[in-house]
Amino acid sequence: MNRDQLAKLFKGKGVEVGVEKGKFTKVLCEAGLDVIAVDAWTAYKGYRDHVNQKKLDRFYEETKQRLKPYNCKIIKGFSQDIVKEFKNESLDWVYIDGNHSFQFIANDIAEWSKKVKKGGIVAGHDFKRFGGKYGLNSCHVKDVVQAWCYSHKIDFKVTQDRCPSWYYEKL
């Protein structure tokens, strides 16, 4: 299974956290899902320092154009602020692809998974590990997902992509 096929496992209403240009968001919309796209599109120290605000503004505009034909709600804001706007167990799925550094991915999994109903899917992108210079632009997704699932006795699966996705059913 690859990431596009994973989208077909999702049902109903969900949130994609971390949208960038909206390419996967479009796949989710084309799968007939009720999609809410959340991204800060804001440059800040420690996250992809190579991306400047002008480039992120262009990504935001590109996302809006790409998703215009779909009934997709776009929310510009930081994940940990936006998650508070959702009631627990109000979503059928969440796909996490925001900041991949340890604390951010840990916070996203911990908080967004509360918003998914039992039987829904908690998933995310970039199930891998790499370290950037001085810890910047590091990807700790693999470490955090493995620790989260191990500590909560969750069996998870991984897609077969160059940049694999991870997912599990919330019990």
N, C-alpha and C positions, 0 to 999 in steps of 0.2 A: 504494500500500500504506500502511496506517496501522499504529499500534503494536499493536493487537489482532491484526491479520493477521500481523504480524511474529512473534508468539508461535507461530503455526502453522508457521513455518520451523524452530523449535527442535525437537530430538529428544532423548529420553533425559533425563539428569540434568544439572542446572545450578543456578547460584546467581544470585539477584537481590540485588544489593548496593544497599541503600537502599530501604526498604520503605514507610516512613511509616505509612500506614493499611492497607496490604495489598491495595489495590484492583487493581493490576496483577498482584500475586502470585496473586490469585484467578483472573484471566484465564489465567495460566500454568498453574495447577492444572487449570482446566477444559479446557485443551488436552491434558490427559493426561500432563503432564510430571512428572518427579520433581524437585520444587522444594525448594531450601534457601533460606530467606529470612534475610538478614543485615542488621541495622541496629543502630546504637548506642542509639537512643532515649534519648540523653543530651545534655543541653544543655552546650555548651562555647563559650567566647569565640571569636568569629570565624566561627561558622557559624550563620546564621539567628538572629541575636541577638534577633529578635522572638519566637522560640519559647522558652517557658519549660519547666522540667522537668515541671511539672504537666500541661501540654498534651501533652508527649511521652509521659508515662506513660499518658495517656488514649489516645493513638495506639497504643501497644503493646498495651493491653488490647483495643482495637477490632480490631487486627490478629489477635490470638489468637482472638477470637470469629468474625471473618470467615473465618478459615482452618480453624476447628475441623472442618468436615465433610471436609476433605481430608487426605491423608497428606503434609503439608508440615512439614518440620523448620524451626523458628524458632530462630535463634541471635542472642542479644543481645550485641553487642560491636562494637568498632571494626574497620572493614574491614581495615586493615593488620595487625591482630593475628590476625583470623580467617583471612585468606588463608594464613597459615603452617600451618594445620591441614590443608590440602589438598595432595595430591601433584601435581606437574607432570603435565599431560596426563591428569588424572583426570575432567575434566568435558566434557560435550558442548556446553555453552554457558554464557555468563555475560552478565548484563544489569546494567550499571553505572548507578546513579542515586543515588549518595551525594553527598558534598560536591562542589559544582561549581566551587570555586575552583581556580586553576591547579595548584598543587602536589598537591592531593588527587586531582584527576581524573587527573593524569599518573601518580601513584603507583598508583592503582587500575587504570588500563589496563596499565601495565607489569607489575604483579604478578599481576593476575587473568588476563591473557591467557596467561601461562605455564601456567595450570591447565587451559586448554582444549586438547583433543586436536586434532590436524591434521584438517581437514575440519569442525571444529566452528565455532560462531559466537560472535564477540565483538561485543557490542552495548551500547548505552547510550541514555540519555534526554537530552532537552533540548539538542539540537544547535543552540545559539544562543550569543550573546555579549551580555552587558550588564554594566555596572559599578555596584556599589553605592557608597554613601557611604563614603569612605576605604577602598575596596576590599572592604568587608564585603558579604556577600550577593551577591558578583559571580558571574557565570556565564562560565567560560572554556572550556566544553566544546568549542565549535566550534574554537577556536584549538588546543587540545591534540589533538583528534582529527585535525585537518588536519595538524598537525606530525608526529604519531606515524605516521600513514599515509604521508605524504610521505617521511619519513626511513626507513621500512621497506618502501617500494615496494608499499604495500597499496592496492588499489582498494576503496573503501567506498561504501555506498549510504545514502541518507537517506529516511525515510518522509515522507509528505505529511500531517502533522498540524500543529495549532497549535503544539504543542511537539514538534518532530520527534525521532525516534530515529535513531541511526546504527548501522550494522552491517557486518560483513565476515566472510568465511569465512577461518579460519586455515589457511594453506598450509604 
